[in-house]
Amino acid sequence: MPVLQINAGPDGPGLHGTPRDLIPALRQGLNRGGPIVIMIHGYKFDPQHHETCPHRHILSLSPRRDCAKAVSWPRGLGFDGLSRDEGLAIAFGWPARGTIWGAYDRAAKAGRALATLIDMIGQIAPGRPVHLLAHSLGARVALTALPHVGAQRVGRVILLSGADYGETARSALQSPAGTNAEIINVTSRENDLFDFLLERLVAPPKRGDWTLAHGMPLSRNTLTLQLDHPETLRVLRSAGFGIAPPGGRICHWSSYIRHGVFPLYRALLRRPDDLPLVQLRAALPKGCDPRWSRIWPAGWTVPSGATARPQTPL
C-alpha cells in the first residue's frame, strides 16, 4: 500500500471510494518504515467527479494519459511499493471545483479535515513527522491545517505556487505545529498572473497583504525558492539537481511539470538532514525578482507597482 487515497468529507477525513473505516487502513499503511507524505492538489479537482478526480491524475501512481499535466506525484517522490521502508504516501482529495471564492472557502474546511488526519497519524505512529506537498489552493489547505494540529507532528511543508496570502502563513507559523515545521515556498515569476488574479478576486485576511510568492514571512523555518531564477537553478545544479529552465512566461503548473523538480522535492522530504534550510538559504539568491519581470523582460516598460515586495519577519 504505497499510496493511501483519502478525502476531506463533511464529517472529517475518509477513505476514497469506500465506506470502510479509515483507522485500520492507516494502521496497515503505517506499518512501513520511511517518511509519511501527504500530497494535496489544488483548484479544479474534485474526488467525487470521475473526470476531475485527483486520484486518477497527479495523485495516482498511474495517472491518466490524456493530459500533459498528469505527472505522478507519488512516483516522483519515490513511492512505488517496491521497498519495505519507502514510507507511506497519502493522496488527499477535497472538493476544489466551482468558483474561486467557493473553492477558497472549502480549502479552509478541508484544512480542518487534514488536521484531523495528521493527528490520527500522530496517535498511531507517535514520533514520526508528517510531511506535506501542496500545489495552488492546496497550500491553503496545508496552512489552515497547522493551527489545529498537535505540536511536532508536521515536518516539512513544500508549497508549490501557493494560492493564499502571507497572513495565512503567518497564522500557521505562529501555531505550535507551525513553530516546529519547516515551510519551503516554491514560487516562480511564471505564476505572477495567477497571483495577481487571486489578489484581485479574493479579499486578503489583512488589507494590503500579498500572496505567498512575495508574502511568505521571513523566519528561521521558512524558505522561498524562486524556481525560474537563473542563479537558483545554477545553485541547485551544482548540488546535483538539474532542473530544466522554464519553458514559457506564464504557467501555473511549472513547479511540478518541469523536468528535474521531483528529485529535489524527494530529497527535501526523504533526506531533510542533508539539505538543511540554513544551508539552502545561504546558497540561494536573496529575495525574489519583481512581479511581472518574466512577462516584461529587461528593456520593456514595466507597469507601476511591479516591484518585489520585501518579505517581512515573522
C-alpha positions, 0 to 999 in steps of 0.5 A: 500500500504505497499510496493511501487515497483519502478525502476531506468529507463533511464529517472529517477525513475518509477513505476514497471510494469506500465506506470502510473505516479509515483507522485500520487502513492507516494502521496497515499503511503505517506499518512501513518504515520511511517518511509519511507524505501527504500530497494535496492538489489544488483548484479544479479537482474534485474526488467525487467527479470521475473526470476531475478526480485527483486520484486518477491524475497527479495523485495516482501512481498511474495517472491518466494519459490524456493530459500533459499535466498528469505527472505522478506525484507519488512516483516522483517522490519515490513511492512505488511499493517496491521497498519495505521502508519507502514510507507511506504516501497519502493522496488527499482529495477535497472538493476544489471545483466551482468558483474561486471564492467557493473553492477558497472557502472549502480549502479552509474546511478541508484544512480542518479535515487534514488536521484531523488526519495528521493527528490520527497519524500522530496517535498511531505512529507517535514520533514520526513527522508528517510531511506535506506537498501542496500545489495552488489552493492546496497550500491553503489547505496545508496552512489552515491545517497547522493551527489545529494540529498537535505540536511536532507532528508536521515536518516539512511543508513544500508549497508549490505556487501557493494560492493564499496570502502571507497572513495565512502563513503567518497564522500557521507559523505562529501555531505550535505545529507551525513553530516546529515545521519547516515551510519551503515556498516554491514560487516562480515569476511564471505564476505572477498572473495567477497571483495577481488574479487571486489578489484581485478576486479574493479579499486578503485576511489583512488589507494590503497583504500579498500572496505567498510568492512575495508574502511568505514571512521571513523566519528561521523555518521558512524558505522561498525558492524562486524556481525560474531564477537563473542563479537558483537553478545554477545553485541547485545544479551544482548540488546535483539537481538539474532542473530544466529552465522554464519553458514559457512566461506564464504557467501555473503548473511549472513547479511540478511539470518541469523536468528535474523538480521531483528529485529535489522535492524527494530529497527535501522530504526523504533526506531533510538532514542533508539539505538543511534550510540554513544551508539552502538559504545561504546558497540561494539568491536573496529575495525574489525578482519583481512581479511581472519581470518574466512577462516584461523582460529587461528593456520593456516598460514595466507597469507601476507597482511591479516591484518585489515586495520585501518579505517581512519577519515573522 
